Structures are given as structure tokens and as C-alpha cells.
Amino acid sequence: MASKAAAAAATTTASSNNSANASAEAQRRAKKWSSTSSLLAILASCMAMSVLFNFYHGHPDSGLHASHQGFRLDKNHHIYHKQQFRRDAKQLAERLKGKFQLAKQQTSPQSRLDVESLKMSHMQEGGAKPQSLQEQEAEEDGDHAGRQIDHPQNPNLKLANLNCIQYGGPRDRGAAQEMVYWQDIESDTRYQSPFFQKYQGRKYMTFEPDGGGWNNIRMAMETILGLAIATGRTLVLPPEQRMYLLRKDASKFKTSFSFQDFFPMHQIAAEQDGLHLITMKQFLEAEAMAGHLVNKETGKVEFPPGNRTDWDGEDVKLLREWLRNVTDTPYWSPTTCMAGFPKTSDPKDSKLLEETLHNMVSNRDFERRPYVDDPIPVNGSVYQRLKDVVNSRKQLCMYDAEKQAAHVLHFMCYHKAGVRFLVHFYAFLFFEDWREDLWMKRFMRDHVRYTDEIQCASARVVQAMRQKATEISGSPEFDTFHIRRGDFQFKKTRIEAEAIYDNVKSILPGNDNRTVVFIATDERDKKFFNPLREHYQIFFLDDFKAELGELNSNFYGMVDQLIASRGRKFFGCWHSTFTGFINRMRGYHSQNNQSPGWETGSLPETYYYVPENLMGAMHKYAPLIGASFNRENPTSWRQLDFGIDEIPKMMENTHVDPRRDALQQPPNLSKSQKV
């Protein structure tokens, strides 16, 4: 017995020694790995500092000369230029990544496991709960931020990546990726308008945000952004200011906003060769205070009111009036004309585009019954594509030589003069070259999207909704409504909840009371929805305070839109621009998923609960008809990725005339050939 006990003791001692040795070895390897990582970090920092030094000093070996081709801060105009720097920075990142991966491979896999064991041991001894090694690495490399993700239904599609770790989750990649409809198309970033002036001095565009609700503001901003790119002008972002209905919880949250608060504006500009953005403060300091702006009436230099350059949070009425006096202010009204952009800066192309519309008007072809569910090819003739969007307008607002020569173009929001961009960008901007048309639509899809903070908050709520739906019905699917009430001026859409149910019950009966529904609404009295509760399990954004966290409550409308876009079936409100943007995002998802109807751009699971005669309006392709803001149209999402490889070819001939079609004649409007 004694010998057995001695043997057992020896075994225990040996085991303890082995464990201690293993622990010591793990610590040694961990220290080695830590040292290697630190060395690599120092190396990366040194290389980055060297790049920046050579960049700012124009070292001939750096390839980053301080010229118009580099990515630098122009001290005179505060403009970011990025072509060469982005390419060189990407190559540098790839080299560093290769060195980092090589170091990982040279460190044995077991040492990484030992580091994980040390973390677990620390937790067992009462330390803070550590992240897993995978979680740590995900945070260290941004959860693979910036990489493209294969689409599960469409293997030919590469979606962009949404990383929600820094915004409070969801940590589940699938839950975050569900929100993503945008892509990262490298060739698209190189596009520049034929009117983009590289060497002839900078020209600017200023504008007044729409005075309506958020989605009217968003629509106008998209149109102005498209105009800036199409004209090759530097866009001046308005100062931070209060926006209609976005003034909640002023004691807790910010209530004066710039567009950067809603969209990643500066990131967009950094990614696009053909877009330059500056703030109003930068513009006033660089141009106004330098005496470059002249009153149109007196011909004398005129400085901003009170010589103020920082108007953030201030009443901008005086600034607005001053801008109107010292800039060229086109009276372009989207109800009477379209902004026409020829395929080159050659005046002959401008004339050709005007003659095409004149030919259409002379033949009264635009008055003929519109074709429905028979979409034209996205690369159709100029005549076909113009007829699809002209919507009875008889003239083009041409960006002619006079407009090109203006130092600053200022677009007003002036209701009395009928100058208001309450119009979808694709309903106002017309490009002679179909490749530019599709590029602009892709640009809006891929870049003019809500910030990651808003997207991630929405993803958390969608994830929670799917969990609730699974608990209630056994399926993660849920349906969505946007029920517009509040200050909506279209009284015929303000129907009672009983009438809403009567209109949709044939599509969404809810007889077993297990149908899960999310409602986006501005109706504050939730008792209004009691008749719907008799048939559906209803949830509102108010039910997800925990998931929303500390998100600014003025962003809740955007979150509502994103959640509603993920419903299996969606019921919206005609005339509502809030509903319209939901439908456009559903269109983007439909194309990515190749859902039923995607070839024609139709959305068979998208409805209007009012009016009844338009309930299925989204089920068929139709050209623009009537007031363009009433709805979104399939032309804004249908087959946008066609001809992506044409962009580099087009850029080779940006300022020449590579081809000239004969004056387009009325086409045969028989069943259109599919692209």
C-alpha cells in the first residue's frame, strides 16, 4: 500500500511539474508572440511615418508627390485628393498584412492555444471574463472590415461588409450582414464626370436643404449630390442646422445636424475620385473671405454677413440670402425640366441630347400610353431611356457653357418660384451614356446609405424581431407596415385601423393570431392599433429600447425604415417618401437575392395599404408617371450591375467622343429585349 501511495504521489508530483512546465512554456511562447506583435507594430508605425513624411515632402522615391494626383490636404482649399495615395496605401497594407501573417505562421499554433489557456486560467482565478481568441482577432482586424462577402443566394455577387462590434453589436455576422445591400466596386471609385476639371481651377456647388421632413431632405440631398458629381464640382455641405421634426430630446441628444450625421459623407468622398466635399466653413474661409465672391447686382466683392464663417447651429437665413446674391442660381424646376448631361463635354453632344427630346415632343410620343411590365433594356437607346423617365416634361435643363463657366452654382429651395428638388435623383438627372446612368444609380446604392451606427442598431432590432417571431410562430419571418399619420397632408391616406385591416386581410389574414408584425409609424397613440392587435402580434420600435441603446432618438425614423425593409411582406402608404425609400431598399435586396420578379424590378411582396386601387403598384415595372415623389420606381434598382466592366473603358475616353449614335427615332415599342 505504501509503495502504491508513493507511486501515486510521484505521479501527482510529475503531473504538477508537467503542468507547471507547460504553463511556463505557454507563458514563454505568449511572451514571444507578444514581442513579435510589438515588433511588427513598431515596424508598421515606422513605415507609415515614412510614407507620410515622403508624402508631405514629395520625396521622389515615395510615389506620393504633393500634387493633384496625391491624397493630401490642400491648405488653400482643404480638398482631399486621393487617387495615387489610395493605391499606394492599399499596397502598403497588403505588404504589412503579408508580414503579419508570416509571423503568425512562424509562431507555432500550439503557442496561440496556450495563450488562450492562460486567458481561461485568468478567468478561473477571478479575473474579468476574457474574449475568445476569435473575438479578439475579430476586433483587432475590424472583423474583416472592408472585405467583400459572398452572397449566399447569388455567388456572382460580392457584398460589402458591415462590422457592428464597435457599435454594440450584433456580434453575429449573419445578423449584421442581413442589412447589407451595398457593394464595394473598385472600378466604380475611379469614375469622373466629363465635366470634371483637373487643371482649370476648382468650381463649387452650394445648396439649401429641403424644408420638409427627413425623407424630403434626403431626396433633395441625393439629387444635389448627383448634380455635383455630374458637373464635376466641389460640393459644399451646408452648416449644421435644425431639421424639421428632428428636434427630439434636445437636453440629451444633438439636434443640429449636418448630412455627415446620417451618411458617411467624408468616407464617400475619400473613396470616389470624382467627388470632392468641403464644409461651408472651409468654403467661406477659402473663397468668401479671400474676396472671390461678387454681388451680382453691384459687381462689388461682398463678404458673408458679419464676416462670419462658422454657421454651425446658427440661423442660416442671412447666409442663405447672401449666397443667392453672390452665386449663379439656376431656376431648375424638376416639374418642368430634367437636368441633361451629354456623354462628353463637346457642345455637339449637348445639342444632340436636346434634339432627341425635341424629336420626342414633336411626335407627341411621350403622351402615348405608357408601357407597363415591359421594361426597356438598361443599355437601351437614348430615346428609349429618355421616354422612360421624361414624364411629360418638354425641356432639358442643360449644363451648358454658361453654367460651366460659373465659379459657384447655388441651388435654392424656393417654393414661391417652384424651385424645390422634391424629386428622386434618377427622375431628374438624365445621362446620354447609359453607363453613367447605371454608375450614378450604383453610387447611390453603394455609398449614400445610413451610417454604420444606424445600420447596426437596426440589425439588433431585426435580430430581436426574428427571435420573437420564432417564439410566437415557430418561424423567424415577420411582416412589416409603415402607417403614416401625424402631419401628413394627403388626407385620403389617413384611414382607421379597421379599414387598414379590411384592405390587407386577403393578403395577410392573421386568423390564428400568430402572424408577427412590426409597425413603423408616427402615430403616438398606440390604442389606434387595437383593431390590428385582434389579428396580429404587433411590435413597435418602442418595444426595443434595450437594443437601441444610446442611439440618438432623432435617428429612430431611419431605424424604422431599415427594419421595415426586412419584412417578408411590406405594406406602405402611397405618397409617402418614407415608404418610398423602404421600397427602394427592398428593391436593392431583391436584386441581390434574385427574388421573384427581380428581372423586371417588380416587388411582388410589397404593397400599399391605401389606396386600394394601387395596392399592387409595385408588382409591375412602370415608367415614371405623375408626381415623381409618390413612389420609387424599379429603374432605380433594376439590373444596376450590368456593364460594370465598361467603366474603365469609358474613363479612357472621358473627354473625347468615342461613339456618336445617330439622332434617335421613336423605337418599336413591342416587347422589349431583356438585357
C-alpha positions in Angstrom: 0.0 0.0 0.0 2.8 2.4 0.9 4.5 1.7 -2.4 1.2 2.4 -4.2 0.8 5.7 -2.3 4.4 6.7 -3.0 3.8 5.9 -6.7 0.6 7.9 -6.7 2.4 10.8 -5.0 5.2 10.6 -7.6 2.7 10.6 -10.4 0.9 13.6 -8.9 4.2 15.4 -8.5 5.2 14.6 -12.0 1.8 15.8 -13.3 2.1 19.0 -11.4 5.6 19.6 -12.7 4.5 18.9 -16.2 1.5 21.3 -15.8 3.9 23.9 -14.4 6.3 23.4 -17.2 3.5 23.6 -19.7 2.3 26.8 -18.1 5.8 28.2 -18.2 6.3 27.2 -21.8 2.9 28.7 -22.7 3.9 32.0 -21.0 7.3 31.9 -22.8 5.5 31.4 -26.2 3.0 34.0 -25.3 5.8 36.5 -24.5 7.5 35.6 -27.7 4.3 36.2 -29.7 3.7 39.5 -27.8 7.2 40.6 -28.7 6.8 39.6 -32.3 3.5 41.5 -32.5 5.1 44.6 -30.8 8.0 44.5 -33.2 5.6 44.3 -36.2 3.5 47.2 -34.8 6.7 49.3 -34.5 7.7 48.3 -38.0 4.2 49.3 -39.3 4.3 52.6 -37.5 7.8 53.4 -38.9 6.7 52.5 -42.4 3.6 54.6 -42.1 5.5 57.6 -40.7 8.0 57.2 -43.6 5.2 57.2 -46.1 3.5 60.2 -44.6 6.9 62.1 -44.4 7.6 61.4 -48.0 4.1 62.2 -48.9 4.0 65.6 -47.4 7.5 66.5 -48.6 7.1 65.0 -52.1 10.0 62.6 -51.9 10.7 61.3 -55.4 11.0 57.7 -54.2 7.7 57.7 -52.4 5.4 57.8 -55.4 3.3 60.2 -53.3 4.1 63.6 -54.7 2.2 66.5 -53.2 0.4 67.2 -56.4 -3.1 66.9 -57.7 -2.6 63.1 -58.1 -1.8 62.5 -54.4 -4.0 62.3 -51.3 -3.3 65.4 -49.4 -4.9 68.2 -47.6 -4.8 71.3 -49.9 -4.1 74.1 -47.4 -5.7 76.6 -49.7 -8.9 74.8 -50.3 -9.0 71.9 -47.8 -9.7 69.4 -50.5 -8.9 65.7 -50.3 -7.2 64.2 -53.4 -6.8 60.5 -53.2 -6.1 58.6 -56.4 -2.4 57.7 -56.0 -2.4 57.6 -52.2 -5.2 55.1 -52.1 -3.5 52.7 -54.4 -0.1 53.0 -52.6 -1.8 52.7 -49.2 -3.6 49.6 -50.3 -0.3 48.1 -51.5 1.4 49.0 -48.2 -1.4 47.5 -46.2 -1.1 44.2 -48.2 2.6 44.1 -47.6 2.2 44.6 -43.9 -0.6 42.1 -43.8 1.7 39.6 -45.5 4.4 40.1 -43.0 1.9 39.8 -40.1 0.5 36.5 -41.5 4.0 35.2 -42.0 4.9 35.9 -38.4 1.7 34.1 -37.3 2.7 31.1 -39.3 6.2 31.1 -37.9 4.8 31.1 -34.4 3.5 27.5 -33.6 -0.2 27.0 -33.5 0.1 25.5 -30.0 1.5 28.7 -28.6 -1.7 30.5 -29.7 -3.7 27.8 -27.9 -1.6 28.2 -24.9 -2.3 32.0 -24.8 -6.0 31.1 -24.9 -5.4 28.7 -22.0 -3.7 31.4 -20.0 -6.8 33.7 -20.5 -9.1 30.9 -19.4 -6.9 30.3 -16.3 -7.0 34.0 -15.5 -10.8 33.9 -15.7 -11.0 30.9 -13.4 -8.8 32.8 -10.9 -11.4 35.6 -10.7 -10.2 37.9 -13.4 -12.5 39.6 -15.9 -14.2 37.4 -18.4 -11.9 37.4 -21.5 -12.9 37.5 -25.1 -12.2 34.3 -27.1 -9.2 34.4 -29.3 -11.5 34.6 -32.3 -13.4 37.6 -30.8 -10.1 39.3 -30.0 -8.8 38.8 -33.5 -12.1 39.9 -35.0 -11.8 43.2 -33.1 -8.1 43.6 -33.9 -8.7 43.3 -37.7 -12.1 45.1 -37.7 -13.9 41.8 -38.1 -12.5 41.6 -41.6 -13.9 45.1 -42.2 -13.6 46.2 -45.8 -13.6 42.6 -47.2 -16.2 41.6 -49.6 -18.7 38.9 -48.5 -20.1 36.2 -50.8 -23.8 36.5 -51.2 -25.5 33.2 -50.1 -28.1 33.2 -52.9 -26.0 34.9 -55.6 -22.5 33.5 -55.9 -21.5 36.1 -58.5 -22.2 39.0 -56.1 -19.7 40.4 -53.6 -21.4 42.4 -50.9 -19.6 44.9 -48.7 -19.1 44.1 -45.0 -20.9 45.6 -42.0 -18.9 45.5 -38.8 -21.1 46.2 -35.8 -18.6 45.3 -33.0 -17.8 48.9 -32.1 -21.4 49.9 -32.2 -22.7 47.4 -29.6 -23.4 44.5 -32.0 -24.9 42.4 -33.1 -21.8 40.3 -32.9 -23.4 37.6 -35.0 -22.0 38.3 -38.5 -25.1 37.0 -40.2 -27.4 39.3 -38.2 -25.3 42.3 -39.3 -24.9 41.2 -42.9 -28.7 40.9 -43.3 -28.9 44.6 -43.5 -26.3 44.9 -46.3 -27.5 45.6 -49.8 -24.5 47.7 -50.9 -21.3 46.6 -52.8 -17.7 47.7 -52.9 -16.9 48.0 -56.6 -13.3 49.2 -57.0 -13.7 50.2 -60.7 -16.6 52.5 -59.8 -14.4 54.6 -57.5 -12.4 55.9 -60.5 -15.3 57.4 -62.3 -15.1 61.1 -63.1 -17.6 63.2 -65.0 -16.6 64.5 -68.4 -17.0 68.0 -66.9 -14.5 67.3 -64.1 -11.9 70.0 -64.3 -8.5 68.7 -63.2 -6.3 71.6 -64.2 -8.6 74.7 -64.8 -9.3 75.7 -61.2 -11.9 74.5 -58.8 -15.6 75.2 -59.2 -18.2 74.9 -56.4 -21.8 73.9 -55.8 -23.8 75.1 -52.8 -27.3 74.3 -51.9 -30.2 74.8 -49.5 -31.6 71.7 -47.8 -35.3 71.0 -48.4 -37.6 72.5 -45.7 -39.8 69.4 -45.4 -39.5 66.2 -43.4 -36.4 64.0 -43.3 -37.1 61.9 -46.4 -37.8 65.0 -48.5 -34.5 66.4 -47.2 -32.8 63.1 -48.1 -34.3 63.0 -51.6 -33.1 66.6 -52.4 -29.7 65.8 -51.0 -29.3 62.8 -53.2 -30.2 64.9 -56.2 -27.8 67.6 -55.3 -25.0 65.1 -54.7 -25.7 63.6 -58.1 -25.6 67.0 -59.7 -22.2 67.8 -58.0 -20.7 64.6 -59.4 -22.2 65.0 -62.8 -20.9 68.6 -63.1 -17.5 67.8 -61.6 -17.9 70.5 -59.0 -16.8 70.5 -55.3 -19.9 70.2 -53.2 -20.1 72.5 -50.2 -22.0 70.9 -47.3 -24.4 73.2 -45.5 -23.7 74.1 -41.9 -25.2 72.1 -39.1 -28.8 73.2 -38.6 -32.1 72.1 -37.2 -34.2 70.0 -39.4 -38.0 69.7 -39.4 -39.2 67.1 -36.9 -35.6 66.1 -35.9 -35.6 68.0 -32.7 -36.4 65.4 -30.0 -34.7 65.1 -26.6 -32.6 68.3 -27.1 -31.5 68.0 -23.4 -30.0 64.6 -24.1 -29.1 64.4 -27.8 -27.7 66.6 -30.6 -30.4 68.4 -32.5 -28.5 70.4 -35.1 -27.3 68.2 -37.9 -25.2 68.0 -41.0 -25.5 65.3 -43.6 -22.4 63.7 -42.1 -24.6 62.7 -39.1 -26.8 60.4 -41.3 -24.5 59.3 -44.1 -20.7 58.6 -44.2 -20.1 61.7 -46.4 -16.4 62.2 -45.9 -15.8 58.5 -46.4 -17.8 58.7 -49.6 -15.6 61.5 -50.8 -12.4 59.7 -49.8 -13.5 56.6 -51.8 -14.5 58.5 -55.0 -12.1 60.1 -57.5 -14.9 62.2 -59.0 -16.4 63.7 -55.8 -14.9 66.4 -53.6 -16.6 67.7 -50.5 -15.9 70.6 -48.1 -17.7 72.2 -45.3 -19.4 75.6 -45.5 -16.8 77.0 -43.1 -13.9 75.8 -45.3 -15.6 77.3 -48.4 -16.2 80.7 -46.7 -12.7 80.9 -45.4 -11.1 79.9 -48.7 -13.4 81.8 -51.2 -15.6 84.4 -49.5 -13.0 85.8 -47.1 -10.5 85.9 -49.9 -12.8 88.3 -51.8 -13.6 85.8 -54.6 -17.4 86.3 -54.4 -19.1 89.3 -56.0 -22.6 90.6 -55.7 -24.5 90.1 -58.9 -26.3 93.4 -58.8 -23.5 95.8 -57.7 -20.5 93.9 -59.1 -18.6 94.5 -55.9 -16.9 92.0 -53.6 -19.3 91.0 -50.8 -18.3 89.2 -47.6 -20.5 86.9 -45.6 -22.9 88.5 -43.1 -20.9 89.8 -40.2 -17.8 88.2 -41.7 -18.9 85.0 -40.0 -17.5 81.8 -41.4 -18.8 79.3 -38.8 -22.6 79.0 -39.1 -23.0 75.6 -37.4 -26.1 75.7 -35.1 -26.9 79.2 -36.2 -30.0 80.6 -38.0 -28.9 80.4 -41.7 -31.5 82.7 -43.2 -29.0 85.6 -43.6 -26.4 83.2 -45.0 -28.9 81.8 -47.5 -29.9 85.3 -48.8 -26.2 86.2 -49.1 -25.4 83.1 -51.1 -28.3 83.8 -53.5 -26.8 87.3 -54.1 -23.2 86.2 -54.9 -23.6 83.0 -56.9 -25.2 81.8 -60.1 -28.7 80.5 -59.1 -30.2 78.3 -61.8 -34.0 78.2 -61.7 -34.2 74.5 -62.4 -37.6 73.1 -61.5 -37.9 69.2 -61.7 -41.6 69.5 -62.6 -40.8 71.2 -65.9 -37.4 70.0 -66.9 -34.7 67.3 -66.5 -31.0 68.0 -66.0 -29.4 66.6 -69.1 -25.8 65.5 -69.2 -24.2 64.6 -72.6 -21.6 61.9 -72.7 -18.7 64.3 -73.4 -18.1 68.0 -72.8 -18.3 68.6 -76.5 -21.1 71.1 -77.2 -22.2 69.0 -80.1 -23.3 66.3 -77.7 -25.4 68.8 -75.7 -27.1 69.8 -79.0 -27.7 66.1 -79.8 -29.4 65.5 -76.5 -31.7 68.5 -76.8 -32.6 67.4 -80.4 -33.6 63.9 -79.1 -36.1 65.4 -76.6 -37.4 67.9 -79.3 -37.9 65.0 -81.6 -39.9 63.2 -78.9 -42.0 66.2 -78.1 -42.7 67.0 -81.8 -44.0 63.4 -82.3 -46.0 63.8 -79.0 -44.6 60.3 -78.3 -44.3 61.0 -74.5 -48.1 61.4 -74.4 -48.8 57.8 -75.6 -50.0 55.2 -73.1 -47.0 54.1 -71.0 -45.9 50.5 -71.3 -46.3 48.6 -68.0 -44.4 45.4 -67.1 -42.3 45.8 -70.2 -39.1 47.3 -69.1 -36.6 48.7 -71.6 -33.1 47.4 -71.6 -30.9 49.3 -69.2 -28.5 49.9 -72.0 -31.3 50.9 -74.4 -31.1 53.8 -76.8 -31.1 57.4 -75.6 -34.6 57.8 -77.0 -35.9 54.7 -75.1 -34.3 55.6 -71.8 -35.4 59.3 -72.0 -39.0 58.3 -72.7 -38.9 56.0 -69.6 -38.3 59.0 -67.3 -39.4 62.1 -69.1 -42.8 62.1 -67.5 -44.4 64.7 -69.9 -41.6 67.3 -69.4 -40.8 69.1 -72.6 -37.4 70.6 -71.9 -33.9 69.8 -70.5 -32.1 71.9 -68.0 -28.7 71.8 -69.8 -25.4 72.2 -68.1 -24.2 74.4 -70.9 -21.1 76.6 -71.4 -22.6 79.4 -69.3 -23.2 77.1 -66.4 -19.9 75.5 -66.7 -18.2 78.9 -66.5 -19.8 79.9 -63.2 -17.5 79.9 -60.3 -20.2 78.8 -57.9 -23.6 77.3 -58.7 -26.2 77.7 -55.9 -29.4 75.6 -55.8 -32.2 77.1 -53.8 -35.2 75.7 -52.1 -37.5 78.4 -53.1 -41.2 77.3 -53.0 -42.6 80.6 -54.4 -40.5 80.2 -57.6 -41.3 76.5 -57.9 -37.6 75.7 -57.3 -37.5 72.7 -55.0 -35.8 69.3 -55.5 -38.7 67.2 -54.2 -37.7 64.6 -56.8 -35.8 61.3 -56.9 -32.3 61.8 -58.4 -33.0 59.3 -61.2 -36.1 61.2 -62.1 -34.2 64.5 -62.6 -30.7 63.5 -63.8 -30.5 62.1 -67.3 -27.3 60.9 -68.8 -26.8 60.3 -72.6 -24.4 57.5 -71.8 -26.2 54.5 -70.2 -23.0 53.6 -68.4 -23.0 56.9 -66.5 -26.7 56.4 -65.7 -26.1 53.0 -64.1 -23.0 54.2 -62.4 -24.9 57.0 -60.7 -27.6 54.6 -59.5 -24.9 52.2 -58.1 -23.3 55.1 -56.4 -26.5 56.0 -54.5 -27.0 52.3 -53.7 -23.4 51.6 -52.5 -22.4 54.8 -50.8 -25.4 57.0 -49.9 -26.6 54.7 -47.2 -27.2 55.3 -43.5 -24.2 55.3 -41.2 -23.0 52.0 -39.7 -24.2 53.1 -36.3 -27.8 53.4 -37.6 -27.4 50.2 -39.6 -26.2 48.2 -36.6 -28.9 49.5 -34.3 -31.4 48.3 -36.9 -29.7 44.9 -37.2 -30.1 44.4 -33.4 -33.8 45.1 -33.6 -34.2 42.9 -36.6 -32.4 40.1 -34.8 -34.7 40.6 -31.8 -37.8 40.6 -34.0 -36.7 37.3 -35.6 -36.3 35.8 -32.1 -39.8 36.9 -31.1 -41.3 35.7 -34.3 -39.7 32.3 -33.8 -41.0 32.1 -30.2 -44.5 33.0 -31.4 -44.9 31.3 -34.7 -42.0 28.9 -35.0 -40.6 30.9 -37.9 -38.2 33.8 -37.9 -40.2 35.6 -40.6 -42.2 38.7 -39.8 -44.2 41.2 -41.8 -43.9 45.0 -41.7 -46.1 48.1 -42.1 -45.4 51.8 -42.5 -48.6 53.5 -41.3 -48.3 57.3 -41.9 -50.4 59.6 -39.7 -49.0 62.7 -38.0 -48.8 65.8 -40.2 -49.4 64.0 -43.5 -51.2 66.4 -45.9 -52.7 63.6 -48.0 -55.9 63.2 -46.1 -57.2 60.3 -48.1 -54.4 58.1 -46.8 -55.4 58.8 -43.1 -57.8 55.8 -42.7 -58.7 54.0 -39.5 -57.1 50.8 -38.4 -60.2 48.8 -39.1 -60.1 50.0 -42.7 -56.4 49.1 -43.0 -57.1 45.5 -41.9 -60.1 45.3 -44.4 -57.7 46.3 -47.2 -54.9 43.8 -46.4 -56.8 40.8 -44.8 -56.9 38.9 -48.1 -53.1 39.1 -48.2 -52.3 38.9 -44.5 -55.3 37.3 -42.8 -53.8 36.7 -39.3 -56.6 34.3 -38.4 -54.6 32.3 -35.9 -53.1 35.4 -34.2 -49.6 34.1 -34.7 -48.7 36.5 -37.5 -45.9 38.7 -36.2 -45.9 42.3 -37.5 -43.6 45.2 -37.0 -45.2 48.7 -37.5 -43.2 51.8 -38.3 -45.4 54.8 -37.6 -45.6 58.3 -36.4 -48.9 57.7 -34.6 -48.2 58.3 -30.9 -51.5 56.8 -29.6 -50.9 53.1 -29.7 -54.5 52.4 -28.9 -55.2 53.3 -32.5 -53.8 49.9 -33.5 -56.0 47.8 -31.2 -58.1 46.6 -34.2 -54.9 45.2 -35.7 -53.9 43.5 -32.4 -57.0 41.4 -32.7 -55.4 39.6 -35.7 -51.6 40.1 -35.4 -48.9 40.1 -32.8 -47.7 43.7 -33.1 -44.4 45.3 -32.2 -43.2 48.9 -32.4 -39.7 50.4 -32.1 -40.7 51.4 -28.6 -40.5 47.7 -27.7 -36.8 47.6 -28.3 -35.3 50.3 -26.1 -32.5 47.9 -24.9 -31.5 47.1 -28.5 -31.4 50.8 -29.4 -29.1 51.6 -26.6 -27.8 55.2 -26.6 -28.7 55.9 -30.2 -29.9 59.5 -30.8 -33.7 59.3 -30.8 -33.8 61.6 -33.8 -32.4 58.6 -35.8 -35.3 56.4 -34.9 -37.1 57.1 -38.2 -34.2 55.8 -40.2 -34.1 52.7 -38.0 -37.8 52.2 -38.6 -37.1 52.3 -42.4 -34.4 49.7 -42.2 -36.4 47.3 -40.1 -39.4 47.6 -42.3 -37.3 46.9 -45.4 -36.5 43.4 -43.9 -40.2 42.3 -43.6 -41.4 39.3 -45.6 -44.4 41.3 -46.8 -44.4 45.1 -46.5 -47.4 47.4 -46.6 -46.7 51.1 -47.1 -48.5 54.4 -47.7 -48.9 55.9 -51.1 -47.4 59.5 -51.5 -45.1 58.8 -48.6 -41.4 59.4 -49.3 -40.7 57.4 -46.1 -42.4 54.4 -47.6 -40.7 55.1 -50.9 -37.2 54.6 -49.5 -38.2 51.4 -47.8 -39.4 50.1 -51.2 -36.1 51.1 -52.8 -34.1 49.2 -50.2 -36.4 46.2 -50.7 -35.6 46.6 -54.4 -31.9 46.5 -53.8 -32.2 43.4 -51.6 -34.5 41.8 -54.3 -31.8 42.2 -56.9 -29.1 40.8 -54.7 -31.3 37.8 -53.7 -32.7 37.4 -57.2 -36.1 37.2 -55.6 -39.2 36.5 -57.8 -39.6 39.5 -60.2 -36.0 40.7 -60.0 -35.5 40.6 -63.8 -38.2 43.3 -64.3 -37.6 45.0 -61.0 -41.0 44.2 -59.6 -41.6 43.5 -55.9 -44.5 41.0 -55.6 -44.4 41.0 -51.8 -44.6 44.8 -51.5 -48.0 46.5 -51.2 -49.8 49.8 -50.4 -52.5 49.5 -47.7 -54.0 52.6 -49.2 -55.4 53.5 -51.8 -56.9 50.1 -52.7 -56.6 50.6 -56.5 -52.8 51.0 -56.1 -52.2 48.2 -53.6 -50.2 46.1 -56.1 -48.4 49.0 -57.9 -45.0 47.6 -57.1 -45.8 44.3 -58.7 -45.2 45.5 -62.2 -42.5 47.6 -63.9 -43.7 51.0 -64.9 -42.0 54.2 -66.2 -42.3 57.5 -64.3 -45.8 58.7 -64.2 -47.3 61.7 -62.3 -45.7 63.3 -59.3 -42.3 61.6 -59.0 -42.2 61.6 -55.2 -45.4 59.5 -54.9 -43.4 56.3 -55.1 -40.0 54.9 -56.0 -39.5 53.2 -59.4 -37.8 50.0 -60.4 -35.4 51.9 -62.7 -33.6 52.9 -59.5 -32.6 49.3 -58.5 -33.1 47.1 -61.6 -30.0 45.4 -63.0 -27.7 48.1 -61.8 -24.6 45.9 -62.1 -24.9 45.4 -65.8 -21.9 46.7 -67.6 -19.7 47.4 -64.6 -16.6 46.4 -66.7 -17.5 49.3 -69.1 -16.5 52.0 -66.6 -12.7 51.7 -67.1 -13.2 51.7 -70.8 -15.4 54.8 -70.6 -12.9 56.6 -68.4 -10.2 56.1 -71.1 -12.3 58.4 -73.3 -13.8 60.7 -70.8 -13.1 63.9 -72.7 -13.4 62.6 -76.3 -16.3 61.4 -78.3 -15.8 57.6 -78.6 -19.1 57.0 -80.4 -21.9 59.1 -81.7 -25.3 57.5 -82.2 -27.5 58.9 -85.0 -30.4 61.0 -83.8 -32.7 58.5 -82.1 -36.0 57.9 -83.7 -39.1 56.6 -81.9 -38.3 52.9 -81.3 -40.6 50.0 -81.9 -42.3 49.5 -78.6 -43.0 45.9 -79.0 -41.9 43.5 -76.2 -38.5 44.8 -75.1 -35.5 42.7 -75.4 -34.2 41.7 -72.0 -30.6 42.7 -71.0 
